[in-house]
Amino acid sequence: MYVLKGKQGKINLLLLNSPNGLKILVRPLSAESLGVRSTSTYVETPDLRALIDAGAALAPRDGLLPHPLEYKALKEERKKIKYYAEKSEIIVVSHYHFDHFSPFFNTLDAKWTWCDKGFASEIYSNKTVYLKNIESSINFSQRKRGFMFKRLLSKVASKIIEADNKTFYHGGTTIQFSEPLYHGEEGSKLGYVLATILRSRGLTFIHASDVQGPISEKTLNYIQKERPDILIISGPPTYLKNVDEKNIIKAEENLNKLVEDTKLIILDHHLLRDIRSLDFVKKLNIKAKTFGNKVQTFAEYQGRKNLLLESKREKLYKENEPDKEFLKWINLPPQIQAKTLPPV
């Protein structure tokens, strides 16, 4: 577990029970390098405990449903998110994609999120929830999801705060939210996201979920202005077949700028849906080291092996053929399958 000891200090590997006084504890929980779509992250300072983007999901890929190993990963990551939600007083919702929050579905979504209103209530009950405004800088699908989520959230949360471009104070810790930033390139039809900035005792941590690089120059400038010590950020979506190559190049250029001044960049999410992404991360880390800095995935930060299960799905089905019970589940009628957890 990396903990920065001060602006001039080094990043050291410390145990959670280290007696020397933690400043900002950052624990990346769930992401593509660990087998699911997510950027869920737990952050702790002497003044607060917060869980950012308490969601995880799977998705279709190459005409195949997720492999049993992916469902096993989702099961484990859901347990992890629930555990850290219980520890937290604050939950942050950066935007309304299902891999970034836990929706209050009336019935269990057994295929993609393993979530329903019961699970969501366990995450958000009696919490202060900072969330993306649903009235401005938001596309239609996210506005619709956000409206339903906020209406049901109001029944269980202790406080709901629209956080766009606002700063809040908790003892010696400030929690600041960006203005809405583009979900990828400027003008993206995918809408906007909020970055979360925590400052405590001279240290700065930024969680910039779906900025995809960043691709946007405006987003790059915003991050550079805030001068993070630790930055969690999604890389560009190189796995998409119709992605504009100019955006990939721009994202790589911007990441190369960020590694010069950021002690630790934890790079994951969209980028890690591509099997080639580890070469991308390795190349960035080589440059970061020349400045005394580091680039890692969520898995590497945890000292674990990169899984990248989604990017390997077709290969997994060929080399790790599912058992008969799982194949029966795959062939269930869609309406029944959607409400029936796969046998993993």
Residue, then its C-alpha position, 0 to 999 in steps of 0.5 A: m500500500y503506497v502512502l505519500k509522506g510529504k511533498q518532498g518525501k518518497i512513496n513508501l510501501l507501508l502496512l495499513n497498521s503502520p504506526n508512523g501516522l498515515k496522511i492519505l491512504v489510497r486503496p484502488l479496489s476494482a478495475e479491468s486489471l482485476g477482471v471487471r469494469s470499474t474505478s472504485t476506490y477507497v480513500e482515507t485521511p485522519d478526517l474522513r473515509a470515502l468510497i469513490d464510484a461504488g460500482a462494478a459491471l461486466a459487458p458484452r464483448d465479441g458476441l459472447l457473454p462474460h466467462p465464468l472467471e469474469y463472473k467470479a471476479l465480479k462476485e469478489e469485487r462486489k464483496k470488496i465494494k460492500y466492505y469498503a462502503e461499510k467503512s465509509e461515511i462518504i460515497v462519491v458518484s462521478h457519473y451515471h454509467f453502471d460501472h461507476f455506481s450501484p443502481f436501485f434495480n427492482t429486480l436483480d440484474a444477474k448478467w451485468t452488475w449483480c445489483d438490485k435495490g437491496f445491494a444498493s441500499e447496503i452501499y448508500s444507507n446513512k451515507t453522505v453522497y456527493l454526486k453529479n448534477i442531473e440537470s446540467s452538463i449531462n446527456f439524456s441516458q445519464r439524466k434518466r438514470g440519475f433521476m431514478f437513482k437520486r429519487l430512490l437514493s433519497k429514501v436511504a442516504s443521510k444527505i445528498i449533495e450535488a457536487d459539480n465544481k464545489t469544495f467541502y471541508h472536513g477537518g484538515t481535509t478538503i474534498q473538491f469536485s471539478e466542473p463537469l469534464y468530458h467523458g473522453e474527447e471534447g464534445s463526447k456524446l458519452g457526456y461528462v464526469l466529475a473528478t474528485i480531488l482530496r487534499s490533506r496535510g499538503l498532499t493531493f489525490i485526484h480520481a479522474s475516472d472516465v476522462q480517457g487519457p485524458i484526451s481533452e486538453k482542457t481536462l489535462n490543464y485542469i489536472q496539471k493545475e491541481r498538481p496531484d501526488i497520486l492520480i487515478i485515471s482511465g486510459p484511452p479506449t484503444y479496444l474500440k474498433n471505431v475509435d479515432e486514432k487521433n484521440i489515442i495519440k492525444a491521450e498518450e501525449n497527455l499522459n506523457k506530460l502527466v508522468e513528469d510531475t505526478k509521483l504515482i499514476i494508477l492507470d486502468h479502466h478503458l485502456l485495460r480492455d485491450i490485451r496490448s495495454l500492458d505494453f502501453v503502461k510499461k512504456l509510460n512507466i519507463k518514462a515516469k521512472t526517469f522523473g522518479n515517478k511511477v505508473q501502475t495498474f490497479a492490480e499492480y498497485q495491489g501487488r497482484k497479477n493483471l487479469l484483463l479478463e474481458s480482453k481475453r474473453e474469446k480465448l478464455y472460452k476456448e481454453n477454459e471451457p465452461d462447465k455444463e451448468f454454466l452452459k445451461w444458464i447461457n441457454l436460459p430464456p433471456q427474461i429468466q437468465a436476466k434474473t438468475l445468477p450464473p452458477v459460478 
